[in-house]
Amino acid sequence: MLSIIICSREKKIKHELAENIDKTIGTEYELIIVDNSLNSYSIFEAYNYGISQSNGNYLCFIHDDIFFHTQNWGNVIENIFESDSKIGLVGVAGAKIKTKMPSAWWDCNDENLQINIIQHFSDKIEEHWQKGLTENNTTSVAAIDGVFMAARKDAEITFSTELKGFHNYDLNFSFEYQKKGYKVVTTKEILLEHYSLGTLNKDWYSSTIRLHKLYKEILPINFSNTNIKKIEFKNGSKFILDLLSHKMKKEALSLWFQLIWLKPKSKFHFKFLNQFFK
C-alpha cells in the first residue's frame, strides 16, 4: 500500500486534488493530511508525524498544489521499488550532481538535470520541463525535488530533527537515503503539474548552509562524467554573492575562505572583496 503524506496549508486539501489522486493512482492507498494551517509544524516535523501515522510499505510526500496527469502512477512507483530492492527514493525532478559547496539541487549543467514536470509561473504561464530523459525508466541522481518524493519505508530513515522551517527537506531526505546505501532515482514515467514556485529567501540560504554542514562527509555526490571541481567553484561563488545580497556577510566570508582553497588564483576573489567592503 502507498501512504500519501501531505503537509497542508489549509485544514483540508482541495477536493480537486483528493479526487485527482483517487482517480489516477491505480493502487491501494491511504491519505494522511497533516493540518498545518496554524503553522504549528516545520516541514520536517510535519512529514515525520505523517510517517508515524502511515501503514504503507511505500511513502509518497507531495505538495498540496499539484495535479497528476499520469494514470496508474501508484503502480509505476510500486513497480520501480519491486524491480530493485536497492532503490530507496523516487522523484520526478532531480540532478546527477550535488556539490559540496552550498547550492540548490538544480545548480548544475542541463545535461545533469533529470526533470519531467509541468511548471506554472506567477504570470499564469506554464512550461513543460523535460530534461535529461533517456530510454531508461529510472536514472540515478544525487538528489530529488520535494514536489514529489516516493520512498521505500525504512524505520531508520526520517527527516532531520536538526533542520527547521520549510526548506531543504528534499535534499535532507535524499542524502539520508544515500547514506544508507540506497539508490535515489528519477522517473520519466510520471507527469504532474505544479502550480507554484519556491522562494530563495534569507531563510533558504541559512538552511542551505546548515544542511551542507550536516552532510559534508558524504558530499559531493556525482553520478555523471562531469568534472565536479569546476561546478564546485561556480556554485560556491554564486552562492557567496547571493549571501552578500542578503546582507549575510559573516556567512559569505566563511565560505569564501573555502573557495580560496579550491581556486587560489581567480578574478572572483577581487570581485568578492570589492562587494564585501562596499
Contacts in CASP RR format, 6 or more apart in sequence:
PFRMAT RR
TARGET T0000
AUTHOR 0000-0000-0000
METHOD contacts of the structure
MODEL  1
MLSIIICSREKKIKHELAENIDKTIGTEYELIIVDNSLNSYSIFEAYNYG
ISQSNGNYLCFIHDDIFFHTQNWGNVIENIFESDSKIGLVGVAGAKIKTK
MPSAWWDCNDENLQINIIQHFSDKIEEHWQKGLTENNTTSVAAIDGVFMA
ARKDAEITFSTELKGFHNYDLNFSFEYQKKGYKVVTTKEILLEHYSLGTL
NKDWYSSTIRLHKLYKEILPINFSNTNIKKIEFKNGSKFILDLLSHKMKK
EALSLWFQLIWLKPKSKFHFKFLNQFFK
1 27 0 8 1.000
1 28 0 8 1.000
1 29 0 8 1.000
1 30 0 8 1.000
1 55 0 8 1.000
1 56 0 8 1.000
1 57 0 8 1.000
1 58 0 8 1.000
2 25 0 8 1.000
2 27 0 8 1.000
2 28 0 8 1.000
2 29 0 8 1.000
2 30 0 8 1.000
2 56 0 8 1.000
2 58 0 8 1.000
2 59 0 8 1.000
2 60 0 8 1.000
2 74 0 8 1.000
2 77 0 8 1.000
2 78 0 8 1.000
2 150 0 8 1.000
3 29 0 8 1.000
3 30 0 8 1.000
3 32 0 8 1.000
3 50 0 8 1.000
3 54 0 8 1.000
3 55 0 8 1.000
3 56 0 8 1.000
3 58 0 8 1.000
3 59 0 8 1.000
3 60 0 8 1.000
3 153 0 8 1.000
4 21 0 8 1.000
4 25 0 8 1.000
4 29 0 8 1.000
4 30 0 8 1.000
4 31 0 8 1.000
4 32 0 8 1.000
4 60 0 8 1.000
4 62 0 8 1.000
5 32 0 8 1.000
5 34 0 8 1.000
5 47 0 8 1.000
5 50 0 8 1.000
5 51 0 8 1.000
5 54 0 8 1.000
5 59 0 8 1.000
5 60 0 8 1.000
5 61 0 8 1.000
5 62 0 8 1.000
6 13 0 8 1.000
6 31 0 8 1.000
6 32 0 8 1.000
6 33 0 8 1.000
6 34 0 8 1.000
6 61 0 8 1.000
6 62 0 8 1.000
6 63 0 8 1.000
6 64 0 8 1.000
7 34 0 8 1.000
7 36 0 8 1.000
7 41 0 8 1.000
7 43 0 8 1.000
7 46 0 8 1.000
7 47 0 8 1.000
7 64 0 8 1.000
8 33 0 8 1.000
8 34 0 8 1.000
8 35 0 8 1.000
8 36 0 8 1.000
8 37 0 8 1.000
8 64 0 8 1.000
9 36 0 8 1.000
9 37 0 8 1.000
9 64 0 8 1.000
10 35 0 8 1.000
10 37 0 8 1.000
10 64 0 8 1.000
11 35 0 8 1.000
11 37 0 8 1.000
12 33 0 8 1.000
12 35 0 8 1.000
13 33 0 8 1.000
13 64 0 8 1.000
14 64 0 8 1.000
16 67 0 8 1.000
17 64 0 8 1.000
17 65 0 8 1.000
17 66 0 8 1.000
17 67 0 8 1.000
18 31 0 8 1.000
20 67 0 8 1.000
20 68 0 8 1.000
21 29 0 8 1.000
21 31 0 8 1.000
21 68 0 8 1.000
24 68 0 8 1.000
24 69 0 8 1.000
24 70 0 8 1.000
24 71 0 8 1.000
24 72 0 8 1.000
24 73 0 8 1.000
25 68 0 8 1.000
25 72 0 8 1.000
25 73 0 8 1.000
25 74 0 8 1.000
26 71 0 8 1.000
26 72 0 8 1.000
26 73 0 8 1.000
26 74 0 8 1.000
26 75 0 8 1.000
27 72 0 8 1.000
27 74 0 8 1.000
27 75 0 8 1.000
27 78 0 8 1.000
29 74 0 8 1.000
30 54 0 8 1.000
30 55 0 8 1.000
30 56 0 8 1.000
32 50 0 8 1.000
32 53 0 8 1.000
32 54 0 8 1.000
34 41 0 8 1.000
34 46 0 8 1.000
34 47 0 8 1.000
34 49 0 8 1.000
34 50 0 8 1.000
36 46 0 8 1.000
41 49 0 8 1.000
42 163 0 8 1.000
42 164 0 8 1.000
42 165 0 8 1.000
42 166 0 8 1.000
43 159 0 8 1.000
43 165 0 8 1.000
43 166 0 8 1.000
43 167 0 8 1.000
43 169 0 8 1.000
44 159 0 8 1.000
44 160 0 8 1.000
44 161 0 8 1.000
44 163 0 8 1.000
44 164 0 8 1.000
44 165 0 8 1.000
44 169 0 8 1.000
44 172 0 8 1.000
45 159 0 8 1.000
47 61 0 8 1.000
47 159 0 8 1.000
47 169 0 8 1.000
48 158 0 8 1.000
48 159 0 8 1.000
48 161 0 8 1.000
51 59 0 8 1.000
51 153 0 8 1.000
51 158 0 8 1.000
51 159 0 8 1.000
54 153 0 8 1.000
56 153 0 8 1.000
57 152 0 8 1.000
57 153 0 8 1.000
58 77 0 8 1.000
58 78 0 8 1.000
58 81 0 8 1.000
58 150 0 8 1.000
58 151 0 8 1.000
58 152 0 8 1.000
58 153 0 8 1.000
59 150 0 8 1.000
59 151 0 8 1.000
59 153 0 8 1.000
60 74 0 8 1.000
60 77 0 8 1.000
60 148 0 8 1.000
60 149 0 8 1.000
60 150 0 8 1.000
60 151 0 8 1.000
61 146 0 8 1.000
61 148 0 8 1.000
61 149 0 8 1.000
61 150 0 8 1.000
61 151 0 8 1.000
61 173 0 8 1.000
62 147 0 8 1.000
62 148 0 8 1.000
62 149 0 8 1.000
63 146 0 8 1.000
63 147 0 8 1.000
63 148 0 8 1.000
63 194 0 8 1.000
63 196 0 8 1.000
65 194 0 8 1.000
65 195 0 8 1.000
65 196 0 8 1.000
66 147 0 8 1.000
66 148 0 8 1.000
66 192 0 8 1.000
66 193 0 8 1.000
66 194 0 8 1.000
66 195 0 8 1.000
67 192 0 8 1.000
67 193 0 8 1.000
67 195 0 8 1.000
68 190 0 8 1.000
68 191 0 8 1.000
68 192 0 8 1.000
68 193 0 8 1.000
69 118 0 8 1.000
69 191 0 8 1.000
69 192 0 8 1.000
69 193 0 8 1.000
70 76 0 8 1.000
70 189 0 8 1.000
70 190 0 8 1.000
70 191 0 8 1.000
70 192 0 8 1.000
73 189 0 8 1.000
73 190 0 8 1.000
76 187 0 8 1.000
76 189 0 8 1.000
76 190 0 8 1.000
77 90 0 8 1.000
77 150 0 8 1.000
77 190 0 8 1.000
80 87 0 8 1.000
80 90 0 8 1.000
80 137 0 8 1.000
80 138 0 8 1.000
80 150 0 8 1.000
80 185 0 8 1.000
80 187 0 8 1.000
81 87 0 8 1.000
81 88 0 8 1.000
81 90 0 8 1.000
81 150 0 8 1.000
81 152 0 8 1.000
84 183 0 8 1.000
86 181 0 8 1.000
86 182 0 8 1.000
86 183 0 8 1.000
87 138 0 8 1.000
87 152 0 8 1.000
87 182 0 8 1.000
87 183 0 8 1.000
87 185 0 8 1.000
88 151 0 8 1.000
88 152 0 8 1.000
88 154 0 8 1.000
88 177 0 8 1.000
88 182 0 8 1.000
88 183 0 8 1.000
88 184 0 8 1.000
89 144 0 8 1.000
89 149 0 8 1.000
89 150 0 8 1.000
89 151 0 8 1.000
89 152 0 8 1.000
89 173 0 8 1.000
89 174 0 8 1.000
89 177 0 8 1.000
89 182 0 8 1.000
89 183 0 8 1.000
89 184 0 8 1.000
89 185 0 8 1.000
90 138 0 8 1.000
90 144 0 8 1.000
90 149 0 8 1.000
90 150 0 8 1.000
90 151 0 8 1.000
90 185 0 8 1.000
90 186 0 8 1.000
90 187 0 8 1.000
91 144 0 8 1.000
91 145 0 8 1.000
91 146 0 8 1.000
91 148 0 8 1.000
91 149 0 8 1.000
91 150 0 8 1.000
91 185 0 8 1.000
91 186 0 8 1.000
91 187 0 8 1.000
91 190 0 8 1.000
92 115 0 8 1.000
92 116 0 8 1.000
92 117 0 8 1.000
92 144 0 8 1.000
92 145 0 8 1.000
92 147 0 8 1.000
92 148 0 8 1.000
92 186 0 8 1.000
92 187 0 8 1.000
92 190 0 8 1.000
92 191 0 8 1.000
92 192 0 8 1.000
93 113 0 8 1.000
93 114 0 8 1.000
93 115 0 8 1.000
93 116 0 8 1.000
93 117 0 8 1.000
93 129 0 8 1.000
93 144 0 8 1.000
93 145 0 8 1.000
93 147 0 8 1.000
93 148 0 8 1.000
93 186 0 8 1.000
94 105 0 8 1.000
94 106 0 8 1.000
94 113 0 8 1.000
94 114 0 8 1.000
94 115 0 8 1.000
94 141 0 8 1.000
94 142 0 8 1.000
94 143 0 8 1.000
94 144 0 8 1.000
94 145 0 8 1.000
94 186 0 8 1.000
95 105 0 8 1.000
95 106 0 8 1.000
95 108 0 8 1.000
95 112 0 8 1.000
95 113 0 8 1.000
95 114 0 8 1.000
95 141 0 8 1.000
95 142 0 8 1.000
95 143 0 8 1.000
96 108 0 8 1.000
96 112 0 8 1.000
96 113 0 8 1.000
96 114 0 8 1.000
96 139 0 8 1.000
96 140 0 8 1.000
96 141 0 8 1.000
96 142 0 8 1.000
96 222 0 8 1.000
96 223 0 8 1.000
96 224 0 8 1.000
96 226 0 8 1.000
97 108 0 8 1.000
97 112 0 8 1.000
97 142 0 8 1.000
97 220 0 8 1.000
97 221 0 8 1.000
97 222 0 8 1.000
97 223 0 8 1.000
97 224 0 8 1.000
97 226 0 8 1.000
97 228 0 8 1.000
97 231 0 8 1.000
98 105 0 8 1.000
98 142 0 8 1.000
98 143 0 8 1.000
98 171 0 8 1.000
98 174 0 8 1.000
98 219 0 8 1.000
98 220 0 8 1.000
98 221 0 8 1.000
98 222 0 8 1.000
99 107 0 8 1.000
99 108 0 8 1.000
99 219 0 8 1.000
99 220 0 8 1.000
99 228 0 8 1.000
99 231 0 8 1.000
99 232 0 8 1.000
99 235 0 8 1.000
99 236 0 8 1.000
100 212 0 8 1.000
100 216 0 8 1.000
100 219 0 8 1.000
100 220 0 8 1.000
100 232 0 8 1.000
101 212 0 8 1.000
101 232 0 8 1.000
101 233 0 8 1.000
101 235 0 8 1.000
101 236 0 8 1.000
101 239 0 8 1.000
101 255 0 8 1.000
101 258 0 8 1.000
101 259 0 8 1.000
101 262 0 8 1.000
102 205 0 8 1.000
102 208 0 8 1.000
102 209 0 8 1.000
102 211 0 8 1.000
102 212 0 8 1.000
102 235 0 8 1.000
102 236 0 8 1.000
102 239 0 8 1.000
102 255 0 8 1.000
103 208 0 8 1.000
103 235 0 8 1.000
103 236 0 8 1.000
103 238 0 8 1.000
103 239 0 8 1.000
104 200 0 8 1.000
104 208 0 8 1.000
105 142 0 8 1.000
105 143 0 8 1.000
105 144 0 8 1.000
105 145 0 8 1.000
105 170 0 8 1.000
105 171 0 8 1.000
105 174 0 8 1.000
106 113 0 8 1.000
106 145 0 8 1.000
107 231 0 8 1.000
107 234 0 8 1.000
107 235 0 8 1.000
107 238 0 8 1.000
108 226 0 8 1.000
108 231 0 8 1.000
109 226 0 8 1.000
109 231 0 8 1.000
110 131 0 8 1.000
110 132 0 8 1.000
111 132 0 8 1.000
111 224 0 8 1.000
111 226 0 8 1.000
112 224 0 8 1.000
112 226 0 8 1.000
113 131 0 8 1.000
113 132 0 8 1.000
114 131 0 8 1.000
114 132 0 8 1.000
114 133 0 8 1.000
114 139 0 8 1.000
114 141 0 8 1.000
114 186 0 8 1.000
115 129 0 8 1.000
115 130 0 8 1.000
115 131 0 8 1.000
115 132 0 8 1.000
115 186 0 8 1.000
116 129 0 8 1.000
116 130 0 8 1.000
116 133 0 8 1.000
116 186 0 8 1.000
116 187 0 8 1.000
116 188 0 8 1.000
116 190 0 8 1.000
116 191 0 8 1.000
117 128 0 8 1.000
117 129 0 8 1.000
117 147 0 8 1.000
117 191 0 8 1.000
117 192 0 8 1.000
117 193 0 8 1.000
117 194 0 8 1.000
118 126 0 8 1.000
118 127 0 8 1.000
118 128 0 8 1.000
118 129 0 8 1.000
118 191 0 8 1.000
118 192 0 8 1.000
118 193 0 8 1.000
118 194 0 8 1.000
119 126 0 8 1.000
119 127 0 8 1.000
119 128 0 8 1.000
119 129 0 8 1.000
119 193 0 8 1.000
119 194 0 8 1.000
119 197 0 8 1.000
120 126 0 8 1.000
120 193 0 8 1.000
120 194 0 8 1.000
120 195 0 8 1.000
120 196 0 8 1.000
120 197 0 8 1.000
121 127 0 8 1.000
121 197 0 8 1.000
122 197 0 8 1.000
126 193 0 8 1.000
132 139 0 8 1.000
133 188 0 8 1.000
134 188 0 8 1.000
137 187 0 8 1.000
137 188 0 8 1.000
137 189 0 8 1.000
138 185 0 8 1.000
138 186 0 8 1.000
138 187 0 8 1.000
139 185 0 8 1.000
139 186 0 8 1.000
139 223 0 8 1.000
140 183 0 8 1.000
140 184 0 8 1.000
140 185 0 8 1.000
140 223 0 8 1.000
141 174 0 8 1.000
141 184 0 8 1.000
141 185 0 8 1.000
141 186 0 8 1.000
141 223 0 8 1.000
142 174 0 8 1.000
142 178 0 8 1.000
142 184 0 8 1.000
142 220 0 8 1.000
142 221 0 8 1.000
142 222 0 8 1.000
142 223 0 8 1.000
143 170 0 8 1.000
143 171 0 8 1.000
143 174 0 8 1.000
143 175 0 8 1.000
143 184 0 8 1.000
143 221 0 8 1.000
144 170 0 8 1.000
144 174 0 8 1.000
144 184 0 8 1.000
144 186 0 8 1.000
145 170 0 8 1.000
146 169 0 8 1.000
146 170 0 8 1.000
147 192 0 8 1.000
147 194 0 8 1.000
148 190 0 8 1.000
148 192 0 8 1.000
149 170 0 8 1.000
149 173 0 8 1.000
151 157 0 8 1.000
151 173 0 8 1.000
151 177 0 8 1.000
152 182 0 8 1.000
154 177 0 8 1.000
154 180 0 8 1.000
154 182 0 8 1.000
156 180 0 8 1.000
157 173 0 8 1.000
157 176 0 8 1.000
157 177 0 8 1.000
157 180 0 8 1.000
158 176 0 8 1.000
159 169 0 8 1.000
159 172 0 8 1.000
159 173 0 8 1.000
159 176 0 8 1.000
160 169 0 8 1.000
160 172 0 8 1.000
160 176 0 8 1.000
160 214 0 8 1.000
162 210 0 8 1.000
162 214 0 8 1.000
163 169 0 8 1.000
163 172 0 8 1.000
163 207 0 8 1.000
163 210 0 8 1.000
163 211 0 8 1.000
163 214 0 8 1.000
164 207 0 8 1.000
165 203 0 8 1.000
165 207 0 8 1.000
166 203 0 8 1.000
167 203 0 8 1.000
167 204 0 8 1.000
167 207 0 8 1.000
167 208 0 8 1.000
168 204 0 8 1.000
168 207 0 8 1.000
168 208 0 8 1.000
168 211 0 8 1.000
171 211 0 8 1.000
172 211 0 8 1.000
172 214 0 8 1.000
174 184 0 8 1.000
175 215 0 8 1.000
175 218 0 8 1.000
175 219 0 8 1.000
177 183 0 8 1.000
177 184 0 8 1.000
178 184 0 8 1.000
178 218 0 8 1.000
178 221 0 8 1.000
179 215 0 8 1.000
179 218 0 8 1.000
200 242 0 8 1.000
201 246 0 8 1.000
202 246 0 8 1.000
202 248 0 8 1.000
205 239 0 8 1.000
205 242 0 8 1.000
205 243 0 8 1.000
205 246 0 8 1.000
205 248 0 8 1.000
205 251 0 8 1.000
206 248 0 8 1.000
206 251 0 8 1.000
208 239 0 8 1.000
209 251 0 8 1.000
209 255 0 8 1.000
212 219 0 8 1.000
220 228 0 8 1.000
220 232 0 8 1.000
222 228 0 8 1.000
229 262 0 8 1.000
232 262 0 8 1.000
233 259 0 8 1.000
233 262 0 8 1.000
233 263 0 8 1.000
233 266 0 8 1.000
233 268 0 8 1.000
236 255 0 8 1.000
236 259 0 8 1.000
237 259 0 8 1.000
237 268 0 8 1.000
237 272 0 8 1.000
239 255 0 8 1.000
240 252 0 8 1.000
240 255 0 8 1.000
240 256 0 8 1.000
240 259 0 8 1.000
240 272 0 8 1.000
241 252 0 8 1.000
241 271 0 8 1.000
241 272 0 8 1.000
241 275 0 8 1.000
243 249 0 8 1.000
243 251 0 8 1.000
243 252 0 8 1.000
243 255 0 8 1.000
244 252 0 8 1.000
244 272 0 8 1.000
244 275 0 8 1.000
244 276 0 8 1.000
249 276 0 8 1.000
252 272 0 8 1.000
252 276 0 8 1.000
253 276 0 8 1.000
256 269 0 8 1.000
256 272 0 8 1.000
256 276 0 8 1.000
259 266 0 8 1.000
259 268 0 8 1.000
259 269 0 8 1.000
260 269 0 8 1.000
END
